[in-house]
Amino acid sequence: MTEFFMPMKPPTCTHQQKQVTVVNSKPVFYEPDDLKAARAKLMAHLGKHVPDKRYTGPIRLITKWCFPKSRHKDGQWKTTKPDTDNLQKLLKDCMTDVGFWKDDALVTSEIIEKFWADVPGIYIKIEELE
């Protein structure tokens, strides 16, 4: 099992924000600067928590996104964008890139929650499944 909290202001830019341009009559996808920055931020924080051995079997990924609160109460559900599935895609791609597992297809169970919080950040727990 791996469990940690990354104190930070979670990025709100998501994987869905990739852009497309046309070069020589062919579509070319690219990441805008804010998406590159979000990816770099996540990778820097995740790099501190990479397990000694990559996960190789089915796992459950529990993620709690804690956004800085303004007029909301600590622990109140965040019901505004970004959507949890869009947040999670970028996170799992970064976790693959830094070496948590070989492929995020190993994530067979997910629990994703988002809150307003006094202490912003991302809580992550990885459980091996049988």
C-alpha positions in Angstrom: 0.0 0.0 0.0 1.1 3.5 -0.7 -0.5 6.5 1.0 0.5 10.2 0.9 -0.7 13.8 0.8 0.8 16.4 -1.5 0.1 19.9 -0.1 -0.4 22.3 -3.0 -3.0 24.2 -4.8 -4.3 21.4 -7.1 -4.1 22.2 -10.8 -7.4 22.9 -12.4 -6.1 22.5 -16.0 -7.1 19.1 -17.2 -6.0 16.6 -19.8 -9.1 17.5 -21.9 -7.5 20.9 -22.7 -5.1 19.6 -25.3 -5.3 21.6 -28.5 -5.1 20.8 -32.1 -3.6 22.6 -35.0 -3.2 21.7 -38.7 0.2 21.2 -40.2 0.5 20.2 -43.9 -3.2 19.3 -43.9 -2.8 17.0 -40.9 -4.0 17.5 -37.4 -1.3 17.8 -34.8 -2.2 17.7 -31.1 -0.2 19.7 -28.5 -0.4 20.8 -24.9 -0.9 24.5 -24.2 1.5 26.1 -21.7 -1.0 25.9 -18.8 -1.4 22.1 -19.3 2.4 21.7 -19.5 2.7 23.6 -16.2 0.1 21.5 -14.5 1.8 18.3 -15.7 5.2 19.5 -14.5 3.7 20.5 -11.1 2.1 17.1 -10.6 5.2 15.2 -11.7 7.4 17.2 -9.3 5.2 16.5 -6.3 4.6 12.8 -7.3 8.3 12.2 -7.8 8.8 12.4 -4.0 6.4 9.5 -3.4 7.3 6.9 -6.1 7.3 3.5 -4.5 10.6 1.4 -4.6 8.8 -1.2 -6.7 6.3 -0.5 -9.4 2.8 -1.9 -9.0 2.3 -4.8 -11.4 -1.2 -6.2 -10.5 -4.7 -4.8 -10.1 -5.0 -1.8 -7.8 -7.5 0.6 -6.3 -6.7 4.3 -6.5 -8.3 6.5 -3.9 -7.9 10.2 -4.6 -9.2 13.2 -2.6 -8.7 16.6 -4.3 -8.7 19.4 -1.7 -9.2 22.8 -3.3 -8.5 26.0 -1.4 -11.7 27.3 0.2 -13.0 30.8 -0.1 -16.6 31.1 1.0 -17.0 27.4 1.5 -16.6 25.4 4.7 -13.7 23.0 5.2 -14.6 19.6 3.9 -17.6 20.8 1.9 -18.1 18.9 -1.4 -16.8 20.8 -4.4 -19.6 20.6 -7.0 -18.0 22.9 -9.6 -15.6 22.2 -12.4 -13.2 20.7 -13.1 -14.9 17.3 -13.3 -13.3 14.4 -11.4 -12.7 12.3 -14.4 -10.8 15.0 -16.2 -8.7 15.7 -13.1 -7.9 12.0 -12.7 -6.7 11.4 -16.3 -3.8 13.9 -16.0 -2.9 12.6 -12.6 -2.8 8.9 -13.7 -0.8 9.8 -16.8 1.8 11.6 -14.5 1.8 8.6 -12.1 2.6 6.3 -15.0 5.3 8.6 -16.2 7.1 8.8 -12.9 6.9 5.1 -12.3 4.1 4.1 -9.9 3.1 1.4 -12.3 3.8 0.3 -15.9 0.3 1.2 -17.2 -2.6 3.0 -15.6 -4.8 0.1 -16.9 -3.8 -1.6 -13.6 -6.2 0.8 -11.9 -9.3 -1.4 -11.7 -11.1 0.4 -8.9 -11.2 4.2 -8.3 -12.6 6.4 -5.6 -12.4 10.1 -6.5 -13.6 12.9 -4.4 -13.2 16.7 -4.4 -13.6 19.1 -1.5 -13.1 22.6 -0.4 -10.4 22.6 2.3 -8.4 24.7 4.7 -5.3 22.8 3.6 -5.3 22.4 -0.2 -3.6 19.4 -1.9 -4.1 15.9 -3.2 -4.5 12.8 -1.0 -3.6 9.5 -2.7 -3.9 6.0 -1.5 -3.0 2.9 -3.6 -4.2 -0.5 -2.5 -3.2 -3.8 -4.1 -6.2 -6.0 -5.0 -6.2 -9.7 -5.3 
